[in-house]
C-alpha cells in the first residue's frame, strides 16, 4: 500500500446514495490523468457503485481497503 | 486467426457506435409522490455522475412539486385557485405514495431520512441544478391545473414545453424512463 501515491483524499463518510458517486465524479473531473483519489465511505452500496461508476466512466479502482465500517476506494483517473 | 481479426474489427466498430450515440437519459416525471420524485432525482443525479446528460420532463401530478411555496400565481380563475389550493405547494409538501397516514407517515419518513443522512427532495433538486440536469415542464399540465410560470421554482434553464420537445430529447437518448 505504501507505494500508492495519493493526490486527493475525500471524506464521504455518512453520505448516502447517490452522493458518494456524484461527489467523486465531480472531483475526478478536476484532476489530471494518472492522479489518484481516495474516497472514504460508509455507504454499503459503494462496493457495487464505485466499480460500476469506474467501469462506465473509464477510470480504474486500483485498490479497496475495508477498515471496520469505512471502505477506502483508491481511484486512478485514466481519462 | 481470421476470427480474431473479425472480432477486433467488430469491437472497434462497436466502440465507434457507442461514441456516436448520444450519452443522454430522458425521464418523464409523472408522479407527484415524494418517494417516486426522490427516486427520479437520485437516478438523475447519479446519471450525471455516470457521464450522462440528463433531461427531466415534468408532467401532470409531478408539476406541483416544482411550485415555489413563497410565490403566487396571478390572475387565476376559480378552477385554477381550487387546484392551487388542493395540490401540494412545492417539494416540501408532497406526500408518500404509501403510508402517508394523514401526514404522520410522511413526517416519520422525513424524520428518518434526516436521521440517516438521506438527502431531502429539496436538497436533491438543488443538487440536480448544480449538476446541470435539464428540467422541462409540461405546458399543458400548467395550463390544465391553472399554474402560472411565476409561481414555479427558480431552476436554472427550466423551460415550458410540449410533448414533441420531450420526444425529440428521448429520441436522442440512450435511456428513457417514466416515473
Interface residues (C-beta under 8 A of the other chain):
Chain A: X14 X15 X16 X17 X18 X19 X21 X22 X24 X25 X26 X52 X53 X56 X57
Chain B: X42 X45 X46 X48 X49 X50 X51 X116 X117 X118 X119 X127 X131
